Amino acid sequence: MDGGDGQTATPPVSAPPTPETPGGPLFTSLRVDSLSYERKSMPRGKCLPLHTSTWGSPQCFTDIPTPDVSLTRKVGAEFVGTFILIFAATAGPIVNEKYENSETLIGNAACAGLAVMIIILSMGHISGAHLNPSLTLAFATLRHFPWTQVPAYIIAQFSGSICASFALKGVFHPFMSGGVTVPSVSTGQAFALEFLITFNLLFVVTAVATDTRAVGELAGIAVGATVMLNILVAGKSSGGSMNPVRTLGPAVAAGNYKVIWVYLLAPTLGALAGAGVYTIVKLQPGEGEEPRPARSFRR
């Protein structure tokens, strides 16, 4: 339609956010919000180019952002996700004990790694699928997650772990002891192993959850594979916990609190170190290659 000045008005066209845009989707065909509060914290909306006679270049404005997920939904998702994780990761070793090494270490690692993968892929867009108090504390410390939500998340994680552990006790009694993470090495060696494998885990999680240059849509596969690798490395020695609630829930259900402080402290310190180190080595804007358009692995 021609205006009074004889110029043709250009209809506004929606321009999708690029991977560099805070809060923009990582890829176009499938929206995946992985584990980062940082990706969700910025306003979302459409960027519309505007052309006027007084502006020499296109300008953008942001529409009203979509509402964030309520804390109640996030906490509910954390409870359910942690329940599934602890039930699966603890059931493997219990079945292994009950049926005389039928699962093997590879089976135990697969139970935990696959559980993490499916939970992230199915619930990551709701709560971020932390499932781990050490991860929640590390992300809050590095300002990827709000401190105001930390208590609710940790309560949900511990509650999910306790409920899953007593469900397993009811199903597999009297073999609950097989699911408790206790060290077969010295206390110092167990502490070092739990610190190192949790460092590995949080280094990977921080990469795929907070860095748009990493392949964020593969977060579930990357984190699940890291959990499997860590259990294969440390499962026979320390139990491969990496998560205070992985140890605490089964310990309460079985009444076995042997050196439980190792499994509360070492993963928390390892998580802080792993997330912190990735934050230090992370590429800054303008460094390295520009982020490539992300694609969904489901295509």
VENDA-V660248 format. One record per backbone hydrogen bond with DSSP energy under -1.0 kcal/mol. CO is the residue of the C=O (numbers start at 1). NH is the residue of the N-H. E is the energy in kcal/mol with one decimal. If there is no record, write none. Layout:
BEGIN
co & nh & e
CO & NH & E
CO & NH & E
END
This chain:
BEGIN
co & nh & e
1 & 9 & -1.4
3 & 6 & -1.4
7 & 3 & -2.1
18 & 21 & -1.8
21 & 24 & -2.4
37 & 41 & -1.4
47 & 15 & -1.5
50 & 59 & -1.3
59 & 50 & -1.5
70 & 74 & -2.0
71 & 75 & -2.9
72 & 76 & -2.4
73 & 77 & -2.5
74 & 78 & -2.4
75 & 79 & -2.4
76 & 80 & -2.4
77 & 81 & -2.9
78 & 82 & -2.6
79 & 83 & -2.3
80 & 84 & -2.4
81 & 85 & -2.5
82 & 86 & -2.8
83 & 87 & -2.4
84 & 88 & -2.5
85 & 89 & -3.2
86 & 90 & -2.0
87 & 91 & -1.8
88 & 92 & -1.6
90 & 94 & -1.6
91 & 95 & -3.0
92 & 96 & -2.2
93 & 97 & -2.0
94 & 98 & -2.7
95 & 99 & -2.5
96 & 101 & -3.0
97 & 100 & -1.1
103 & 107 & -1.1
104 & 108 & -2.0
105 & 109 & -2.5
106 & 110 & -2.3
107 & 111 & -2.3
108 & 112 & -1.7
109 & 113 & -2.7
110 & 114 & -2.7
111 & 115 & -1.5
112 & 116 & -2.3
113 & 117 & -2.1
114 & 118 & -2.5
115 & 119 & -2.0
116 & 120 & -2.3
117 & 121 & -2.2
118 & 122 & -1.6
119 & 123 & -3.0
120 & 124 & -1.7
123 & 126 & -1.9
123 & 127 & -1.7
132 & 136 & -2.2
133 & 137 & -2.6
134 & 138 & -2.1
135 & 139 & -2.7
136 & 140 & -2.1
137 & 141 & -2.4
138 & 142 & -1.8
139 & 144 & -3.4
140 & 143 & -1.3
144 & 37 & -1.3
146 & 149 & -1.4
147 & 150 & -1.1
149 & 153 & -2.1
150 & 154 & -2.6
151 & 155 & -2.4
152 & 156 & -2.1
153 & 157 & -2.4
154 & 158 & -2.6
155 & 159 & -2.5
156 & 160 & -2.5
157 & 161 & -2.0
158 & 162 & -2.4
159 & 163 & -2.5
160 & 164 & -2.3
161 & 165 & -2.3
162 & 166 & -2.2
163 & 167 & -1.9
164 & 168 & -2.3
165 & 169 & -2.1
166 & 170 & -2.0
167 & 171 & -1.6
168 & 172 & -3.3
169 & 173 & -1.4
172 & 175 & -2.6
175 & 178 & -1.5
176 & 179 & -1.9
177 & 180 & -1.3
186 & 190 & -2.5
187 & 191 & -2.5
188 & 192 & -2.3
189 & 193 & -2.6
190 & 194 & -2.5
191 & 195 & -2.3
192 & 196 & -2.5
193 & 197 & -2.7
194 & 198 & -1.7
195 & 199 & -2.0
196 & 200 & -2.3
197 & 201 & -2.1
198 & 202 & -2.7
199 & 203 & -2.1
200 & 204 & -1.9
201 & 205 & -2.7
202 & 206 & -2.5
203 & 207 & -1.4
204 & 208 & -2.4
205 & 209 & -1.9
206 & 210 & -1.8
207 & 211 & -1.4
211 & 214 & -1.3
214 & 216 & -1.9
215 & 218 & -1.5
216 & 219 & -1.7
218 & 222 & -2.8
219 & 223 & -2.9
220 & 224 & -2.3
221 & 225 & -2.4
222 & 226 & -1.8
223 & 227 & -2.2
224 & 228 & -2.2
225 & 229 & -2.6
226 & 230 & -2.5
227 & 231 & -2.1
228 & 232 & -2.2
229 & 233 & -1.7
230 & 234 & -2.9
231 & 235 & -2.7
234 & 238 & -2.5
234 & 239 & -1.5
237 & 184 & -3.2
243 & 247 & -1.1
244 & 248 & -2.9
245 & 249 & -1.4
247 & 251 & -1.9
248 & 252 & -2.4
249 & 253 & -2.2
250 & 254 & -2.4
251 & 255 & -1.6
251 & 256 & -1.4
257 & 260 & -1.6
259 & 262 & -1.5
261 & 265 & -2.6
262 & 266 & -1.9
265 & 269 & -2.4
266 & 270 & -2.7
267 & 271 & -2.4
268 & 272 & -2.1
269 & 273 & -2.3
270 & 274 & -2.8
271 & 275 & -2.5
272 & 276 & -2.0
273 & 277 & -2.7
274 & 278 & -1.9
275 & 279 & -1.8
276 & 280 & -1.6
277 & 281 & -2.2
278 & 282 & -1.5
284 & 287 & -2.3
296 & 299 & -1.3
END
